[in-house]
Amino acid sequence: MPRFPRAVPPVLAGLLLLTACGSHDGPPGAGGDGRVRAQALCPSDYTQYGATPSPRRPTATASGTPTSLPLPSPAPEENGVRITKLYAWGPGSGCAGVEYSAEFEVANTTDAAATYTVTLAFSSSSGGAAGTADHVVEAVGPGRTGKGAAAMHTTQLGDAEVTGVKVLKVRSVPVAEASSASGPCPKAGVRVYADRGDAAMGLRVVGLHLVNCGTRPYELDGYPRLELQDEEHARVDGVEILRGTQGIGSGIGGQDAPQPLTLQPGEAAATTLAWRNTTQAGTPVNAPYARVWAKPGAGPVTVVPELDLGTTGRLGVGPWRRDEAYRDPGAGARP
């Protein structure tokens, strides 16, 4: 568990406000002096990246008092994200199951609203890696600043004390093209999203999923179309996108012949993205983003499969197939 300074600072600047999404700022006094408000939401209540969002928003009940830890000066900043607070949580905080958390601000310097996934790395006084945490800040308007907080629930260092935090990775997706595995059904009537995938011996496999969350049948036939993008959202050229994954490996899915599908409301389809990250002569290609068109005429959705293609120059994409294992959690709740 964390070790704490001798005194816990008095109250101010709660974490609850920083879990809110979007482009608004906190109330006066919501930052800058290192103090912690009594009504601070326990980090264990935060919705983390990849988790199913709660159907209700957290309530502003007094739930914990963390210990504020000092940050380096200037505060760590990367890709428009600035860390503003670092907290230790322990038995006396009133929150169980979490050790450290950090608050941050993310500035949207583009001309369109965007949703950000920010990954933070916590470290000890010796510089060793203690662990990571990530958090999604939704719908930050152009020219605006959104706020978030990420909680680390366990450390990799045993009893070692966390003394630092930095921005490890920032990913942004235009709100108009954001993927979603849950929540309100998009106007298109379908959700498209990528899973976390699997990696072994240089082989990468990520599942691409489509759910008919609308009220009408949705037809698919063939392969999705992909456009790869780098960290700056610039198009990545020079990568051969294969139809099928046979040229990447065997036994990984995505190798059947395409067949027409009609998905009824509540049904789903899936396909496979596969590649190898072998690096030989040449410049390695990293394309964290992929714009996906499920079929001709469909609008694009941007997913984040983190394509570390090495110097292979190839990505295999399987055909859509019916996802027989999918069970609709929102049956009866469609528009």
Protein Blocks (a to p, Z undefined) as FASTA:
>chain_A
ZZddfbdcddehifklmmpgcjddcdehiaojlpacfblcdfklpccehiacdfbdcddd
dfbdcdddddddddddeehiacfbdcdddfknopghiabdcddddddfbfbdcddddddd
dddfkopafbdcddddehiaehiacddddddfbdckljaccfbdcdfbdcdddfklcccf
edjddfkopacdddebjaeehiacdddddddfbfbdcddedjdddddddfkopacehiac
dedjklnoghkgjiaccddddddehiacdddddddfbdcedjddddfbacddfbghiacd
dddehpaekjnopacdddddddfkbccfkgoiaZZ
